[in-house]
Amino acid sequence: MPELPLRPEAAALTASRLALAAVFVSGGRQVWQHPDGPSQAAGPFLERCRRVVPLLDRLTDVQLVRANAAVHVAAGIGLAAGRAPAICATALAGSLLPTTWAAFPYWSEPEGPQRGQLKGQFLKNLGLVGGLLAVAVDDVRRRS
């Protein structure tokens, strides 16, 4: 029987990259095609961002949401392909933080099911950031 081309840890890392990438490519594609809901949800957050970064005034909420979706798709594809995984994972983690802050502000909801759902989504995204950072650190470690 021929030997597997990947050691178990390399196969696990590849599976991790593919699983993470699938979330971002799928979600980014969905947001790109249907940006109205996400841009409406991000509106208050983007308004606060514009006060700090006036350059953002040049772009509409839909354009900013689509730019974030494009990062998710492009970096997700790069991550899945194993091309510059540390850079792709870092870009995804960096873009996911404001997305999570804008989309799942559970702290502003009263106690109840809606708050619980938002908190669950917020924590899920933090878990994704953790997985992305682990991929990035592992890639840097392997290259050094």
SVG drawing of the C-alpha trace seen along z (x, -y; Angstrom):
<svg xmlns="http://www.w3.org/2000/svg" viewBox="-36 -63 50 65">
<polyline fill="none" stroke="black" stroke-width="0.4" points="0.0,0.0 1.5,-3.4 2.4,-5.8 0.2,-8.8 1.7,-12.0 0.8,-13.9 1.8,-13.3 -1.2,-13.3 -0.5,-16.7 -0.1,-18.2 -3.4,-16.5 -5.1,-18.0 -3.7,-21.5 -5.0,-21.2 -8.4,-20.1 -8.5,-23.0 -7.6,-25.5 -10.3,-24.1 -13.0,-24.1 -12.2,-27.7 -12.0,-28.8 -15.4,-27.3 -17.0,-29.5 -15.5,-32.7 -15.9,-31.9 -19.5,-30.8 -20.4,-33.7 -18.5,-36.3 -20.2,-35.2 -23.6,-35.4 -22.9,-38.9 -21.5,-40.0 -24.7,-38.9 -27.1,-40.2 -25.4,-43.2 -28.5,-45.1 -29.2,-43.3 -25.6,-43.2 -25.1,-46.8 -28.2,-47.9 -27.0,-46.0 -23.6,-47.5 -24.9,-51.0 -24.6,-52.3 -21.1,-50.7 -20.0,-52.2 -21.3,-55.6 -19.0,-55.5 -16.1,-54.3 -16.6,-57.3 -16.2,-59.7 -12.8,-58.2 -11.8,-57.6 -13.4,-60.4 -12.0,-58.7 -14.7,-56.2 -17.3,-58.9 -16.3,-58.3 -17.9,-54.8 -21.4,-53.7 -22.3,-51.1 -23.0,-48.6 -19.5,-49.3 -17.8,-48.8 -19.8,-45.6 -18.9,-44.3 -15.2,-45.2 -15.3,-43.1 -17.0,-40.3 -14.4,-40.4 -11.7,-40.0 -13.5,-37.0 -13.8,-35.4 -10.3,-36.2 -8.5,-35.4 -10.7,-32.3 -9.7,-30.9 -6.0,-31.7 -6.3,-29.9 -8.0,-26.9 -5.3,-26.7 -2.5,-27.0 -1.2,-30.2 0.3,-32.5 -1.8,-31.0 -0.5,-33.3 -1.4,-36.4 -4.8,-35.1 -5.6,-33.9 -4.5,-37.3 -6.6,-39.2 -9.6,-37.1 -9.2,-37.5 -8.7,-41.3 -11.8,-41.6 -13.9,-39.4 -13.4,-41.5 -15.3,-44.6 -17.8,-42.3 -18.5,-40.5 -18.7,-43.8 -21.2,-45.3 -23.3,-42.2 -23.7,-40.7 -23.9,-43.5 -25.4,-41.2 -24.5,-43.6 -27.1,-46.1 -30.0,-43.7 -32.1,-43.0 -31.9,-39.6 -33.8,-37.0 -33.5,-34.7 -32.4,-37.4 -29.5,-38.3 -28.5,-34.6 -28.5,-34.1 -26.4,-37.2 -24.0,-36.2 -23.7,-32.7 -22.9,-34.1 -20.4,-36.6 -18.6,-33.8 -18.6,-31.5 -16.9,-34.3 -14.3,-34.7 -13.7,-30.9 -13.1,-31.4 -10.6,-34.2 -8.9,-31.8 -8.7,-29.1 -7.4,-31.6 -4.7,-32.9 -3.6,-29.3 -3.3,-28.7 -1.3,-31.9 1.1,-31.1 1.6,-27.6 2.5,-28.8 5.0,-31.3 6.4,-28.7 6.9,-26.2 8.6,-28.8 11.1,-29.9"/>
</svg>
